[in-house]
Amino acid sequence: MAKHCVEYGYTSLNHYGEELCGDNVEISVQEQPSADGGEPERWTTLVLADGLGSGVKANILSTLTSKILCTMVAGGADMEDCVGTIIQTLPVCKERQVAYSTFSVIHVNERGEGHLFEFDNPEAIWYHQGHTADLQRNELVIFDKKVYHSDLHLDEGDMVFVMSDGTIHAGIGQMLNFGWQRKDIMAHLDHYIDSHMSARAAACLLASACNDLYLDKPGDDTTVAAVRFCPRCEVHIMVGPPVDKERDAEYVQRFMDGADKRIVCGGTTSQVVARCLGRQLKTSFDFPDKDVPPIGFIDGIDLTTEGVITLRRLVALSEKYVSAKDLTPKTYAKKDGGSLLANIIFEEATHVVFFVGQNVNAAHAGLEIDITMKLKLVEHIAANLRQMGKVVTVNYD
């Protein structure tokens, strides 16, 4: 089992007045045969393409470019074949006589080894050992085009940022005379991010700063994407006791085994876990958020929350988290159960395992809460977690 994982995230700003973004990000995660003949390796491919101009035409160009490149690179094609395919596939701009968009491609495995290819996008930024740095770039000439290649050897906590030129154009004629210089972007990242921040949170932070420089009216499509090499973190979440009460102890033991962090959702579920573990359940009387019930405490459990109401809050937070256009911070300072739960499974977890017990809760009699509602909430959260790139398993008992 791999000890590390590759996570990713991105945020996009549309050119002011445009409904479609001229940038596009395509991501693929594939298992490929390992070089030593061992277990297959999990490879992540991320492509950021910036179409010429803005609006519909740019969106079409960037979408075609990113999908072609992502499919071919993930499938093992070399970059010369990829660029050749793009040149022959995309239409030529009549004004500029250019046939395709700019692009950045990251292709990396769970050992932190891989490649970066760049064509005409701003130079990628490497966050390494707590500071931003430049990657060593080698020039390749492919079909008379200069494509730059970098070998990737990532350490735990490293990130690689790729971006469209909307980042370096940010603030031109408004806050800044000549846009946001690369050295200033790197200084901003050095000041605000750290190695424990998720790729999604870091990308959003940089894109939000660009939006501020544009005074909320971006003069260019702007996209920031990041890939982070992070330790594997498996989180187990227990939602409801099993139908067969005789299996409570077995169920709790499965929930406890093999997890890096453990979360219990629901009052009855918390009581079952505390009883099976022979530990005391304590309840907080603090209400950091009046709309979310207080949390509880069980020794050996990282977080204990109320059930359905907290899960509803988690669904709302997950919708904002997965939105590529949402600029609100992706880390949560509030101490209510929903925010604490979101921080663990959005920011820390790489693998999430749900243990969904389908026992009918007598405490919900007469309320608009049933087992179907709970199952739908879990399915919604699981779908959004997969969209974030998490590996999700749902067990029903």
Protein Blocks (a to p, Z undefined) as FASTA:
>chain_A
ZZbdcdddddddddehiabdfbdcdddddddddfkopacdddddddddddehehjllmmm
mmmmmmmmmmmmmnopafklmmmmmmmmpccdfklopabdcdddddddfkopacdddehi
acddddeehiacddddddddeehiacddddddddehiacddddfklmmgophilpmnopa
fklmmmmmmmmgcfkbcfklmmmmmmmmmmmmnnopafbdcddddddddddddddddehj
afblmlmmmmmmmmmgopabdcdedjklmmmmmmmnopacdddfbdfbfkbccddddehi
abdcdfklmmmmmmmmmmmmmpmkbcbdfbdfbfcfklmmmmmmmmmpmbdcddddfbdc
fklgoiacdfklmmmmmmmmmmmmmmnopacddddZZ
